[in-house]
Amino acid sequence: MMSDKFDVLEEDYQSTYDKIVYRIDTQLPQRYGEAKKATIADTRRLIEEALIIVQEIETELKQMPPSFRNPMLNKSRKYRTDIELASKELDKYANPLGGASYNRENGVTSIESKHRQKQMEGIEVLDRAGQSLSRSRVLAAESEAVADVIVDDLGTQRDQLSRTRDRLYDTDTDLTRTRKILRTMTLNVFGNKILLICVIILLLAILCAEVYLKFFNN
C-alpha cells in the first residue's frame, strides 16, 4: 500500500513539474504585461504545490524499509533541486533586470539549456535504476514462486512419509501377531506329537499284554 501511494505522489509531482516547465519555457517568453504576471503567479502556485508533494514523498519514504527508501531519497533530493532551479528561472522573469539575459531567438537561456541537459541525464539514471529495480522484483517474485513450490513438495513428501510410517507400524503389528500365532501352533503341534507317541506306546503295551496272556498263560 505504501508503494502504491508513493507511485501516486510521484505521478502527481511529475504532472505538476511538467506544467511548471511548460509555463517557464513556453508561455512566459511569449507573454507580457498582465498576462505575464498572471502566468508568473500561477507558476508560483504550482511550485508551492510541487514542494508540498515532495514533502509528502519524503514523509512517505520515512515509513518505508531502508532497502527501498535509500534509492528513493536521491530521487526526492533531485525533485527539490529541480524545483529550486525552476523557482530561480521564474524569478528571472519576475525580476528581469536581476536575472540572466534571455535569448529571444531560441527561447531559452544558457542556464535553462544546462538545466535541461542535467535533467535528461538524471532521468536516464533514474530509468536505469528503475529497470534494475524491476528486474530485481521479477527475480524476487520468481524465487518466491520456486520457494512456494518447494514448500508444497516438502509438505506432500512429509504426508507420504507419515502414511508410509503408519503402514510400517501396522505391518510390524501384524508380523508380531503372526509370530505369536505361529509359536502357538508350533507348541500345539509339538504337544500333539507327544500325545500321539504316548498313545502309540500305550497301544503297543496293550497289544503286548494281550499276546502274552493269550500264548503264555495257555
Residue frames as qw, qx, qy, qz and C-alpha x, y, z in Angstrom:
[[0.000, 0.884, 0.467, 0.000, 0.00, 0.00, 0.00],
 [0.304, -0.781, 0.105, 0.536, 2.85, 2.43, 0.81],
 [0.394, -0.122, 0.603, 0.683, 4.43, 1.72, -2.57],
 [0.204, 0.636, 0.664, 0.338, 1.13, 2.46, -4.33],
 [0.132, -0.937, -0.248, 0.209, 0.78, 5.79, -2.51],
 [0.404, -0.561, 0.346, 0.635, 4.39, 6.64, -3.36],
 [0.368, 0.210, 0.679, 0.599, 3.73, 5.93, -7.05],
 [0.072, 0.835, 0.528, 0.136, 0.66, 8.21, -6.98],
 [0.273, -0.869, -0.004, 0.412, 2.68, 11.01, -5.36],
 [0.441, -0.274, 0.522, 0.677, 5.39, 10.63, -7.99],
 [0.274, 0.503, 0.671, 0.471, 2.82, 10.88, -10.76],
 [0.085, -0.929, -0.350, 0.082, 1.31, 13.99, -9.14],
 [0.382, -0.696, 0.210, 0.571, 4.73, 15.57, -8.84],
 [0.424, -0.015, 0.616, 0.664, 5.72, 14.81, -12.42],
 [0.173, 0.714, 0.608, 0.302, 2.44, 16.21, -13.73],
 [0.197, -0.939, -0.167, 0.226, 2.86, 19.39, -11.67],
 [0.454, -0.533, 0.364, 0.614, 6.52, 19.78, -12.64],
 [0.413, 0.290, 0.642, 0.577, 5.71, 19.36, -16.34],
 [0.052, 0.890, 0.435, 0.130, 3.21, 22.21, -16.02],
 [0.362, -0.828, 0.081, 0.421, 5.88, 24.38, -14.35],
 [0.480, -0.225, 0.541, 0.653, 8.40, 23.69, -17.11],
 [0.312, 0.567, 0.634, 0.423, 5.80, 24.36, -19.81],
 [0.069, -0.957, -0.276, 0.051, 4.91, 27.74, -18.31],
 [0.400, -0.739, 0.257, 0.477, 8.54, 28.79, -17.84],
 [0.441, -0.184, 0.642, 0.599, 9.92, 27.51, -21.15],
 [0.216, 0.403, 0.731, 0.506, 6.91, 28.08, -23.45],
 [0.060, -0.838, -0.534, -0.099, 4.33, 30.51, -22.07],
 [0.355, -0.790, -0.101, 0.490, 6.37, 33.15, -20.24],
 [0.391, -0.206, 0.403, 0.801, 8.66, 34.03, -23.18],
 [0.080, 0.389, 0.642, 0.656, 5.54, 34.85, -25.22],
 [0.257, -0.796, -0.543, -0.072, 3.57, 36.85, -22.65],
 [0.268, 0.254, -0.170, 0.914, 3.79, 40.46, -21.49],
 [0.314, -0.392, 0.034, -0.864, 2.09, 42.76, -19.05],
 [0.649, -0.261, 0.370, -0.612, -0.83, 41.42, -17.02],
 [0.943, 0.147, -0.222, -0.199, -0.84, 38.07, -18.82],
 [0.562, 0.410, -0.607, 0.384, 2.79, 37.57, -17.86],
 [0.223, -0.398, 0.564, -0.688, 2.08, 38.48, -14.22],
 [0.844, -0.107, 0.122, -0.511, -0.82, 36.02, -14.12],
 [0.883, 0.256, -0.393, 0.033, 1.34, 33.24, -15.55],
 [0.274, 0.453, -0.642, 0.555, 4.10, 34.01, -13.01],
 [0.502, -0.310, 0.443, -0.675, 1.57, 33.85, -10.14],
 [0.937, 0.048, -0.063, -0.340, 0.14, 30.60, -11.47],
 [0.723, 0.377, -0.531, 0.231, 3.62, 29.14, -11.83],
 [0.036, -0.445, 0.635, -0.630, 4.50, 30.11, -8.25],
 [0.758, -0.181, 0.263, -0.568, 1.35, 28.33, -7.08],
 [0.935, 0.215, -0.270, -0.088, 2.40, 25.20, -9.00],
 [0.421, 0.475, -0.630, 0.447, 5.88, 25.40, -7.44],
 [0.383, -0.366, 0.540, -0.654, 4.31, 25.53, -3.97],
 [0.917, 0.002, 0.056, -0.395, 2.15, 22.52, -4.84],
 [0.789, 0.377, -0.466, 0.136, 5.22, 20.63, -6.08],
 [0.095, 0.478, -0.660, 0.572, 7.06, 21.40, -2.82],
 [0.671, -0.235, 0.377, -0.594, 4.11, 20.07, -0.81],
 [0.951, 0.180, -0.166, -0.189, 4.10, 16.88, -2.88],
 [0.552, 0.466, -0.598, 0.347, 7.86, 16.46, -2.33],
 [0.257, -0.420, 0.598, -0.633, 7.33, 16.87, 1.41],
 [0.870, -0.060, 0.187, -0.453, 4.65, 14.17, 1.30],
 [0.845, 0.360, -0.394, 0.044, 7.02, 11.93, -0.67],
 [0.245, 0.488, -0.666, 0.508, 9.74, 12.43, 1.97],
 [0.560, -0.289, 0.472, -0.617, 7.23, 11.64, 4.74],
 [0.945, 0.127, -0.043, -0.298, 6.17, 8.50, 2.91],
 [0.650, 0.477, -0.554, 0.206, 9.81, 7.43, 2.44],
 [0.155, -0.506, 0.651, -0.544, 10.41, 7.57, 6.20],
 [0.778, -0.116, 0.401, -0.470, 7.85, 4.77, 6.63],
 [0.876, 0.381, -0.259, -0.142, 9.44, 2.51, 4.01],
 [0.904, -0.299, 0.139, 0.273, 12.12, -0.16, 4.62],
 [0.256, -0.748, 0.367, 0.489, 15.75, 1.03, 4.16],
 [0.519, 0.000, 0.717, 0.464, 16.27, -1.20, 1.12],
 [0.294, 0.681, 0.576, 0.342, 13.63, 0.77, -0.77],
 [0.144, -0.946, -0.198, 0.213, 13.97, 4.13, 0.98],
 [0.473, -0.555, 0.296, 0.617, 17.67, 4.81, 0.32],
 [0.382, 0.176, 0.590, 0.689, 17.49, 4.73, -3.53],
 [0.042, 0.778, 0.560, 0.281, 14.33, 6.85, -3.48],
 [0.340, -0.789, -0.149, 0.490, 15.91, 9.53, -1.26],
 [0.359, -0.212, 0.415, 0.809, 18.17, 10.53, -4.15],
 [0.104, 0.505, 0.668, 0.537, 15.09, 10.95, -6.31],
 [0.219, -0.865, -0.444, 0.085, 13.35, 13.17, -3.73],
 [0.396, -0.600, 0.100, 0.688, 16.51, 15.31, -3.43],
 [0.283, 0.099, 0.566, 0.768, 16.54, 15.66, -7.20],
 [0.026, -0.740, -0.626, -0.243, 12.93, 16.81, -7.10],
 [0.308, -0.844, -0.205, 0.388, 13.83, 19.56, -4.64],
 [0.397, -0.346, 0.360, 0.770, 16.78, 20.61, -6.78],
 [0.200, 0.389, 0.665, 0.605, 14.58, 20.78, -9.89],
 [0.136, -0.853, -0.503, -0.035, 12.01, 22.90, -8.06],
 [0.382, -0.717, 0.008, 0.583, 14.71, 25.28, -6.78],
 [0.334, -0.095, 0.515, 0.784, 16.10, 25.70, -10.29],
 [0.062, 0.604, 0.667, 0.432, 12.62, 26.28, -11.69],
 [0.257, -0.864, -0.357, 0.246, 11.97, 28.86, -8.97],
 [0.380, -0.511, 0.221, 0.738, 15.19, 30.67, -9.88],
 [0.233, 0.203, 0.636, 0.707, 14.23, 30.67, -13.55],
 [0.078, -0.777, -0.604, -0.161, 10.82, 32.06, -12.63],
 [0.340, -0.766, -0.144, 0.526, 12.48, 34.83, -10.60],
 [0.357, -0.155, 0.415, 0.823, 14.35, 35.88, -13.72],
 [0.028, 0.516, 0.625, 0.585, 11.04, 36.57, -15.43],
 [0.318, -0.828, -0.453, 0.086, 9.60, 38.27, -12.36],
 [0.275, -0.869, 0.150, 0.383, 12.79, 40.39, -11.99],
 [0.813, 0.524, 0.106, 0.230, 14.28, 40.51, -15.49],
 [0.180, 0.896, -0.312, 0.259, 16.90, 43.10, -14.54],
 [0.458, -0.644, 0.585, -0.181, 18.40, 40.89, -11.84],
 [0.894, 0.005, 0.448, -0.016, 18.49, 37.67, -13.82],
 [0.478, -0.168, 0.632, 0.586, 20.32, 36.28, -16.73],
 [0.321, 0.418, -0.276, -0.803, 19.71, 37.77, -20.17],
 [0.719, 0.279, 0.602, -0.209, 17.11, 35.93, -22.21],
 [0.151, -0.209, 0.706, 0.659, 17.88, 34.71, -25.72],
 [0.574, 0.420, 0.270, -0.649, 14.75, 35.62, -27.73],
 [0.431, 0.433, -0.631, -0.479, 15.99, 33.76, -30.84],
 [0.447, 0.049, -0.889, -0.080, 15.81, 30.23, -29.44],
 [0.627, -0.522, -0.253, -0.520, 13.52, 30.86, -26.44],
 [0.856, -0.436, -0.223, 0.167, 15.85, 29.50, -23.73],
 [0.139, -0.906, 0.392, -0.075, 18.71, 30.84, -21.66],
 [0.489, 0.464, -0.726, 0.137, 22.07, 29.11, -21.44],
 [0.253, -0.269, 0.758, -0.537, 21.27, 28.21, -17.84],
 [0.796, 0.138, 0.237, -0.539, 17.99, 26.61, -18.91],
 [0.746, 0.450, -0.465, -0.157, 19.86, 24.60, -21.53],
 [0.215, 0.396, -0.824, 0.344, 22.32, 23.27, -18.95],
 [0.493, -0.110, 0.594, -0.626, 19.50, 22.55, -16.54],
 [0.853, 0.261, -0.030, -0.451, 17.58, 20.61, -19.20],
 [0.606, 0.452, -0.654, 0.033, 20.68, 18.59, -20.06],
 [0.041, -0.295, 0.816, -0.495, 21.26, 17.72, -16.41],
 [0.676, 0.038, 0.363, -0.640, 17.61, 16.85, -16.09],
 [0.834, 0.340, -0.314, -0.299, 17.80, 14.46, -19.04],
 [0.395, 0.405, -0.785, 0.253, 20.91, 12.81, -17.61],
 [0.306, -0.186, 0.692, -0.626, 19.17, 12.43, -14.26],
 [0.805, 0.159, 0.102, -0.563, 16.11, 10.91, -15.93],
 [0.722, 0.383, -0.568, -0.094, 18.31, 8.38, -17.75],
 [0.127, 0.322, -0.826, 0.445, 19.98, 7.40, -14.47],
 [0.531, -0.028, 0.515, -0.672, 16.59, 7.02, -12.80],
 [0.827, 0.273, -0.206, -0.445, 15.30, 4.96, -15.74],
 [0.554, 0.356, -0.744, 0.112, 18.26, 2.60, -15.46],
 [0.112, -0.202, 0.766, -0.600, 17.76, 2.35, -11.71],
 [0.695, 0.089, 0.238, -0.673, 14.05, 1.69, -12.24],
 [0.793, 0.310, -0.454, -0.263, 14.78, -1.05, -14.76],
 [0.329, 0.314, -0.825, 0.337, 17.27, -2.64, -12.38],
 [0.360, -0.090, 0.615, -0.696, 14.72, -2.48, -9.58],
 [0.797, 0.187, -0.053, -0.571, 12.07, -4.04, -11.84],
 [0.676, 0.315, -0.666, -0.028, 14.42, -6.89, -12.74],
 [0.061, 0.242, -0.807, 0.535, 15.17, -7.42, -9.05],
 [0.592, 0.014, 0.380, -0.711, 11.46, -7.55, -8.27],
 [0.822, 0.258, -0.331, -0.384, 10.89, -10.10, -11.06],
 [0.490, 0.309, -0.784, 0.221, 13.74, -12.27, -9.77],
 [0.198, -0.163, 0.693, -0.674, 12.40, -11.98, -6.22],
 [0.746, 0.105, 0.119, -0.646, 8.92, -12.99, -7.41],
 [0.774, 0.296, -0.534, -0.167, 10.34, -15.97, -9.32],
 [0.254, 0.289, -0.815, 0.432, 12.40, -17.03, -6.31],
 [0.447, -0.078, 0.514, -0.728, 9.33, -16.75, -4.11],
 [0.828, 0.186, -0.155, -0.506, 7.32, -18.88, -6.56],
 [0.630, 0.309, -0.707, 0.088, 10.06, -21.55, -6.60],
 [0.021, -0.233, 0.752, -0.616, 10.18, -21.49, -2.81],
 [0.666, 0.006, 0.256, -0.701, 6.40, -21.98, -2.65],
 [0.834, 0.243, -0.410, -0.279, 6.65, -24.98, -4.98],
 [0.420, 0.309, -0.784, 0.338, 9.45, -26.49, -2.89],
 [0.300, -0.163, 0.608, -0.717, 7.46, -25.96, 0.32],
 [0.805, 0.101, 0.009, -0.585, 4.42, -27.64, -1.27],
 [0.743, 0.300, -0.597, -0.040, 6.58, -30.58, -2.44],
 [0.163, 0.284, -0.784, 0.527, 8.10, -30.95, 1.02],
 [0.547, -0.080, 0.406, -0.727, 4.62, -30.93, 2.55],
 [0.863, 0.193, -0.242, -0.399, 3.49, -33.65, 0.13],
 [0.587, 0.328, -0.712, 0.205, 6.59, -35.73, 0.86],
 [0.143, -0.265, 0.687, -0.661, 6.02, -35.32, 4.60],
 [0.757, 0.014, 0.188, -0.626, 2.45, -36.62, 4.24],
 [0.831, 0.283, -0.450, -0.160, 3.69, -39.55, 2.17],
 [0.333, 0.345, -0.769, 0.423, 6.35, -40.39, 4.78],
 [0.425, -0.189, 0.530, -0.709, 3.74, -40.17, 7.55],
 [0.871, 0.117, -0.039, -0.475, 1.47, -42.59, 5.70],
 [0.704, 0.358, -0.607, 0.083, 4.40, -44.93, 5.00],
 [0.027, 0.340, -0.738, 0.583, 5.39, -44.84, 8.68],
 [0.659, -0.076, 0.353, -0.660, 1.82, -45.70, 9.69],
 [0.889, 0.233, -0.281, -0.278, 1.73, -48.59, 7.21],
 [0.484, 0.392, -0.721, 0.303, 5.06, -49.89, 8.54],
 [0.276, -0.268, 0.641, -0.665, 3.74, -49.69, 12.09],
 [0.827, 0.060, 0.126, -0.544, 0.63, -51.64, 11.07],
 [0.790, 0.356, -0.496, -0.055, 2.78, -54.20, 9.25],
 [0.195, 0.392, -0.763, 0.475, 5.02, -54.62, 12.31],
 [0.551, -0.146, 0.485, -0.663, 1.93, -55.15, 14.48],
 [0.895, 0.204, -0.120, -0.378, 0.62, -57.77, 12.04],
 [0.609, 0.415, -0.656, 0.161, 4.01, -59.53, 11.98],
 [0.123, -0.334, 0.725, -0.589, 4.11, -59.63, 15.79],
 [0.748, 0.004, 0.304, -0.590, 0.61, -61.10, 15.89],
 [0.846, 0.346, -0.352, -0.204, 1.57, -63.65, 13.21],
 [0.334, 0.439, -0.767, 0.327, 4.69, -64.70, 15.13],
 [0.416, -0.209, 0.632, -0.619, 2.57, -65.31, 18.26],
 [0.863, 0.171, 0.064, -0.470, 0.11, -67.42, 16.28],
 [0.720, 0.434, -0.541, 0.005, 2.90, -69.45, 14.69],
 [0.049, 0.405, -0.781, 0.472, 4.51, -70.02, 18.10],
 [0.638, -0.070, 0.477, -0.601, 1.20, -71.23, 19.50],
 [0.879, 0.312, -0.167, -0.319, 0.67, -73.53, 16.53],
 [0.483, 0.484, -0.707, 0.180, 4.19, -74.94, 16.92],
 [0.233, -0.287, 0.747, -0.552, 3.57, -75.67, 20.58],
 [0.791, 0.103, 0.253, -0.547, 0.25, -77.33, 19.74],
 [0.795, 0.415, -0.416, -0.149, 1.86, -79.49, 17.06],
 [0.246, 0.443, -0.786, 0.353, 4.65, -80.49, 19.44],
 [0.468, -0.156, 0.624, -0.606, 2.11, -81.37, 22.15],
 [0.863, 0.235, 0.007, -0.448, 0.04, -83.37, 19.70],
 [0.619, 0.459, -0.637, 0.031, 3.16, -85.31, 18.65],
 [0.035, -0.330, 0.810, -0.484, 3.95, -86.20, 22.26],
 [0.668, 0.027, 0.422, -0.612, 0.35, -87.22, 22.86],
 [0.830, 0.365, -0.279, -0.316, 0.40, -89.36, 19.70],
 [0.399, 0.437, -0.778, 0.212, 3.61, -91.08, 20.80],
 [0.307, -0.202, 0.723, -0.585, 2.11, -91.78, 24.20],
 [0.804, 0.183, 0.154, -0.544, -0.99, -93.25, 22.59],
 [0.729, 0.430, -0.519, -0.122, 1.15, -95.43, 20.32],
 [0.154, 0.372, -0.831, 0.385, 3.23, -96.66, 23.27],
 [0.532, -0.065, 0.562, -0.630, 0.06, -97.39, 25.25],
 [0.850, 0.293, -0.092, -0.428, -1.42, -99.30, 22.33],
 [0.565, 0.443, -0.692, 0.071, 1.78, -101.30, 21.91],
 [0.127, -0.288, 0.793, -0.522, 1.77, -102.13, 25.61],
 [0.727, 0.087, 0.344, -0.588, -1.84, -103.29, 25.45],
 [0.805, 0.402, -0.349, -0.261, -1.05, -105.37, 22.37],
 [0.331, 0.426, -0.802, 0.256, 1.95, -106.98, 24.04],
 [0.383, -0.168, 0.685, -0.596, -0.13, -107.74, 27.14],
 [0.828, 0.219, 0.096, -0.507, -2.83, -109.44, 25.09],
 [0.694, 0.447, -0.561, -0.062, -0.23, -111.52, 23.22],
 [0.073, 0.379, -0.818, 0.427, 1.41, -112.54, 26.47],
 [0.570, -0.039, 0.558, -0.602, -1.84, -113.53, 28.09],
 [0.836, 0.313, -0.083, -0.444, -3.00, -115.41, 25.05],
 [0.743, 0.412, -0.526, 0.024, 0.08, -117.53, 24.35],
 [0.262, 0.389, -0.747, 0.471, 1.90, -117.87, 27.62],
 [0.502, -0.205, 0.507, -0.670, -0.97, -118.38, 30.05],
 [0.908, 0.150, -0.085, -0.382, -2.33, -121.30, 27.98]]
